[in-house]
Amino acid sequence: MKVLFTPIGMLAGLLAGFLAQKGFDRIWSAFDDQEAPEPEDRRVSYPKLAAALALEGAIFRLVKGMVDHGARTGFASLTGSWPGEEGEEPA
């Protein structure tokens, strides 16, 4: 079943990246009128860069995890088989 899930997982990952970028851009715009700083920008301060990178990382991880779990749940609903580690039953 893992082989069948691979293309679904790849598409879900691309979708998650797109959604995370849009979400980050929208949230960053609430903090600053300028675009988020990039590490290559010579003029950016360390605190501003650290804040942008931490926020971006948190958003990407959250969105990727939620989209991946949703894709796996949908796959399991359709096939009856969970693609990956079963883990513990939720409390």
C-alpha positions in Angstrom: 0.0 0.0 0.0 2.9 2.4 0.6 3.7 2.3 -3.1 0.1 3.4 -3.9 0.3 6.2 -1.4 3.6 7.7 -2.7 2.2 9.8 -5.5 -0.7 11.0 -3.3 1.9 11.9 -0.6 3.9 13.8 -3.1 0.9 15.8 -4.4 -0.2 16.5 -0.8 3.4 17.8 0.0 3.2 20.2 -3.0 -0.2 21.4 -1.9 1.0 21.8 1.7 4.0 23.9 0.5 1.8 26.2 -1.5 -0.8 26.6 1.3 2.0 27.2 3.9 3.6 29.9 1.8 0.3 31.7 1.3 -0.5 31.4 5.0 3.0 32.7 6.0 2.8 35.6 3.6 -0.6 36.6 5.0 0.5 36.3 8.6 3.8 38.1 8.0 1.9 41.0 6.4 0.1 41.5 9.8 3.5 42.1 11.4 5.3 44.1 8.8 4.4 46.1 5.6 7.5 44.8 3.8 8.0 41.2 2.5 9.6 38.8 5.0 13.4 39.1 5.1 15.6 36.5 3.5 18.9 35.4 4.9 20.7 36.8 1.8 19.5 40.3 2.6 22.6 42.2 3.9 20.5 44.9 5.7 18.2 42.6 7.7 18.6 42.5 11.5 19.1 39.2 13.3 16.0 39.5 15.5 13.7 40.3 12.5 15.3 37.4 10.5 15.0 35.0 13.4 11.3 35.9 13.9 10.5 35.5 10.2 12.3 32.1 10.0 10.8 30.8 13.2 7.3 31.8 12.1 7.8 30.4 8.6 9.1 27.1 10.0 6.3 26.7 12.4 3.7 27.4 9.7 5.3 25.0 7.2 5.5 22.2 9.8 1.9 22.7 11.0 0.4 22.8 7.5 2.6 19.9 6.2 1.7 17.7 9.1 -2.0 18.5 8.9 -2.2 17.9 5.1 -0.1 14.7 5.3 -2.3 13.3 8.1 -5.5 14.3 6.1 -4.1 12.6 3.0 -3.3 9.4 5.0 -6.7 9.4 6.6 -8.5 9.8 3.2 -6.3 7.0 1.8 -7.2 4.7 4.7 -10.9 5.5 4.3 -10.7 4.5 0.6 -8.5 1.5 0.9 -8.9 0.3 4.4 -5.2 0.3 4.9 -3.1 3.0 6.8 -0.1 4.1 4.7 2.6 4.2 7.3 3.2 3.5 11.0 0.0 2.8 12.9 1.2 4.4 16.2 -0.9 4.4 19.3 -4.7 4.6 19.5 -5.9 8.1 20.4 -7.2 8.6 23.9 
